[in-house]
Amino acid sequence: MPKILTVGEILVELVATTKGDGFRDAQPFFGPFPSGAPAIFVDQVGKIGGAAAIIGRVGDDDFGHLNIDRLARDDVDISGIEIAPGEVTGCAFVRYREDGSRAFLFTMHQSATAMLSVTPSGAALMESCDHLHIMGTALAAPGMADTALEALRRVKARGGTLSFDPNLRPELIDTPGMRDRLDKILAQTDIFMPSGRELFLFSNDKTEAHAVTDLLARGIREIVLKRGAQGASFFSSEERFDVGPVPVEEVDPTGAGDSFGGVYVALRLAGSRPADALHRANAAGALAVTRLGPMEGTSTNAEIDDFLKKQKALS
């Protein structure tokens, strides 16, 4: 199986135990949990036995080492993670509102990850990996974006492939230079993995079918549209199929799409048929929302097998 590389933020998440809008009152938190969209994705790849590596930057603090230890435990190549003495690892504070939506407060741009650059260890990883997975969040800061684009240049120059998950929070879309970076990434994407309405950020067509046709015509090989609690859909120039929702009790949806993506990309690169990869990825995403903490939701192959057996018995 090709070795999968990702680039981007590594941080911790702390989840408020109370519900409400924001953080202007003192309140207790659960955490810290290892987090960061690229880190969750690559942890999931490693956890199901895929060859996985990440380029990132953390402070020389407990939060940074918490992430490094978790990734190493789950068989991720951590040689591309730079530890920055005197700097801090980023944090995400999360609080649920009464309607189930979430309020976030990030310190990513004030943390070590914002100063990510190409180190000798990172460059070596770029030359050893055959597939690159890019998340839109990695394009939000100039250092991370430049590193991701350099990794793309090197991997593609050797005939490697690219998967792209926009994963864009609304406030990131208008980040200076973001649109240009997104267009550069999309132009070289093999597997495109938007969530819901993200599909229409990249096409002016008004319907899902027309937008998909437009994107496939640009050279994207396959599109996997994540629909959250409604399942997911696969599109290519030859076929289209869907997987339905999996009924679970949602505890924490953060990271579910990243777990989904890690399973899907790893299985496709290992030779699985799209339908099989989508089926297991959908299960992994459903499993992820049943656990508190973003990276706590990643699953082993045995856990996914057991979950699917139980779902089949209930159907």
Residue pairs with C-beta under 8 A, 6 or more apart in sequence:
1 50
1 51
1 266
1 269
1 270
1 271
2 51
2 129
2 130
2 131
2 160
2 161
2 269
3 51
3 52
3 53
3 77
3 128
3 129
3 130
3 131
4 42
4 45
4 50
4 51
4 52
4 53
4 129
4 130
4 131
4 132
4 133
4 265
4 266
4 269
5 52
5 53
5 54
5 55
5 80
5 125
5 126
5 129
5 131
5 132
5 133
5 151
5 155
6 38
6 41
6 42
6 52
6 53
6 54
6 55
6 132
6 133
6 134
6 135
6 138
7 38
7 54
7 55
7 56
7 116
7 132
7 134
7 138
7 144
7 147
7 148
7 151
8 36
8 37
8 38
8 39
8 54
8 55
8 56
8 113
8 116
8 134
8 135
8 137
8 138
8 144
8 148
9 36
9 37
9 38
9 39
9 56
9 90
9 108
9 113
9 137
9 138
9 144
10 34
10 35
10 36
10 38
10 39
10 54
10 56
10 57
10 58
10 64
10 67
10 81
10 89
10 90
10 113
11 35
11 36
11 39
11 63
11 67
11 89
11 90
11 91
11 92
11 106
11 107
11 108
11 111
11 113
12 31
12 32
12 33
12 34
12 35
12 63
12 66
12 67
12 89
12 90
12 91
12 92
13 31
13 32
13 33
13 34
13 35
13 91
13 92
13 93
13 94
13 254
13 293
13 294
14 29
14 30
14 31
14 32
14 33
14 91
14 92
14 93
14 94
15 29
15 30
15 31
15 33
15 94
15 95
15 96
15 252
15 292
15 293
16 23
16 27
16 28
16 29
16 30
16 93
16 94
16 95
16 96
17 27
17 28
17 29
17 30
18 27
18 28
18 95
19 95
19 96
19 97
19 98
20 95
20 97
20 98
20 103
21 95
21 97
21 103
22 95
22 103
22 105
23 93
23 95
23 103
23 105
27 95
29 93
30 292
30 293
31 293
32 62
32 63
32 66
32 91
33 292
33 293
33 294
33 295
33 296
34 43
34 66
34 67
34 70
34 71
34 293
34 294
34 295
35 67
35 92
35 254
35 255
35 293
35 294
35 295
36 56
36 67
36 90
36 113
37 135
37 137
37 138
37 165
37 167
37 255
37 258
38 54
38 56
38 133
38 135
38 137
38 138
38 258
39 54
39 56
39 67
39 71
39 295
40 255
40 258
40 259
40 262
40 294
40 295
40 297
40 298
41 133
41 135
41 165
41 258
41 259
41 261
41 262
41 265
42 52
42 53
42 54
42 71
42 76
42 133
42 262
43 52
43 70
43 71
43 74
43 76
43 262
43 295
43 298
44 258
44 259
44 261
44 262
44 263
44 266
44 284
44 298
44 299
45 51
45 52
45 76
45 262
45 265
45 266
46 52
46 71
46 74
46 75
46 76
47 74
47 75
47 262
47 298
47 299
47 300
48 262
48 263
48 266
48 267
48 299
48 300
48 301
48 304
49 75
49 266
49 301
50 262
50 266
50 269
50 270
51 77
52 75
52 76
52 77
52 266
53 76
53 77
53 78
53 79
53 80
53 125
53 128
53 129
54 71
54 76
54 77
54 78
54 80
54 81
55 80
55 81
55 116
55 122
55 125
55 126
55 147
55 151
56 80
56 81
56 82
56 113
56 116
57 81
57 82
57 83
57 84
57 112
57 113
57 115
57 116
58 64
58 65
58 67
58 68
58 81
58 82
58 83
58 84
58 89
58 112
58 113
59 83
59 84
59 85
59 86
59 87
59 88
59 89
59 111
59 112
60 83
60 84
60 85
60 86
60 87
61 88
61 89
63 88
63 89
63 91
64 83
64 89
64 112
67 89
68 78
68 81
68 83
70 295
71 78
71 81
72 78
74 298
77 125
79 121
79 124
79 125
80 119
80 121
80 122
80 124
80 125
82 112
82 116
82 119
82 121
82 122
84 112
84 115
87 111
87 112
87 115
88 107
88 110
88 111
88 112
89 111
89 112
89 113
90 106
90 107
90 108
90 110
90 111
90 112
90 113
90 114
91 106
91 107
91 111
92 104
92 105
92 106
92 107
92 108
93 104
93 105
93 106
94 102
94 103
94 104
94 254
95 102
95 103
96 102
96 103
97 103
100 250
102 254
104 169
108 114
108 140
108 141
109 141
113 141
113 144
114 141
114 143
114 144
115 143
116 141
116 143
116 144
116 147
117 143
117 146
117 147
118 126
118 146
118 147
118 150
122 147
122 151
123 154
126 150
126 151
126 154
126 155
127 154
127 158
129 155
129 160
130 155
130 158
130 160
130 161
131 155
131 160
131 161
131 162
131 163
131 265
131 269
132 151
132 152
132 155
132 156
132 160
132 161
132 162
132 163
133 162
133 163
133 164
133 165
133 261
133 265
134 148
134 152
134 162
134 163
134 164
134 165
134 185
135 165
135 166
135 167
135 258
136 165
136 166
136 167
136 168
136 172
136 182
137 167
137 168
137 169
137 172
138 144
138 145
138 148
139 145
139 148
139 175
139 178
139 181
139 182
139 185
140 172
140 175
140 178
142 177
145 177
145 181
148 185
149 181
149 184
149 185
152 162
152 185
152 188
155 161
155 162
156 162
156 188
161 190
161 191
161 269
162 185
162 188
162 189
162 190
162 191
163 189
163 190
163 191
163 192
163 193
163 261
163 265
164 185
164 186
164 189
164 191
164 192
164 193
165 193
165 194
165 195
165 257
165 258
165 261
166 182
166 193
166 194
166 195
166 198
166 201
166 202
167 195
167 257
167 258
168 198
168 201
172 178
173 179
173 201
182 201
182 202
186 192
186 202
186 215
186 218
186 220
187 218
187 219
189 220
190 220
190 221
190 222
191 220
191 221
191 222
191 223
191 224
191 264
191 265
191 268
192 215
192 220
192 222
192 223
192 224
193 223
193 224
193 225
193 226
193 261
193 264
193 265
194 201
194 202
194 223
194 225
194 226
195 225
195 226
195 227
195 228
195 257
196 225
196 226
196 227
196 228
199 208
199 211
199 212
199 215
199 223
199 225
200 206
200 211
202 211
202 215
203 210
203 211
203 214
203 215
204 214
205 211
205 213
205 214
208 225
212 223
212 225
212 235
212 240
215 223
216 223
216 235
216 236
216 237
221 236
222 234
222 235
222 236
222 274
223 234
223 235
223 236
224 232
224 233
224 234
224 235
224 264
224 278
224 281
225 232
225 233
225 234
225 235
226 232
226 257
226 260
226 261
226 285
227 233
228 253
228 256
228 257
229 245
229 250
230 244
230 245
231 242
231 243
231 244
231 245
231 246
231 282
232 242
232 243
232 260
232 278
232 281
232 282
232 285
233 240
233 241
233 242
233 243
234 240
234 241
234 242
234 274
234 275
234 278
236 274
239 274
241 274
241 275
241 278
243 278
243 279
243 282
245 286
246 282
246 283
246 286
246 311
248 286
248 287
248 289
248 290
249 290
250 289
250 290
251 289
251 290
251 291
251 292
252 289
252 291
252 292
252 293
252 294
252 297
253 288
253 289
254 293
254 294
255 288
255 293
255 294
255 295
255 297
255 298
256 285
256 286
256 288
256 289
256 297
257 285
258 294
259 284
259 285
259 287
259 288
259 297
259 298
259 299
260 281
260 282
260 284
260 285
260 288
261 281
262 284
262 298
263 277
263 280
263 281
263 284
263 299
263 304
264 277
264 278
264 280
264 281
267 276
267 277
267 280
267 281
268 274
268 277
272 280
279 308
280 304
280 308
283 304
283 307
283 308
283 311
284 298
284 299
284 304
286 307
287 297
287 299
287 303
287 304
287 307
288 297
288 298
288 299
289 297
290 297
291 297
299 307
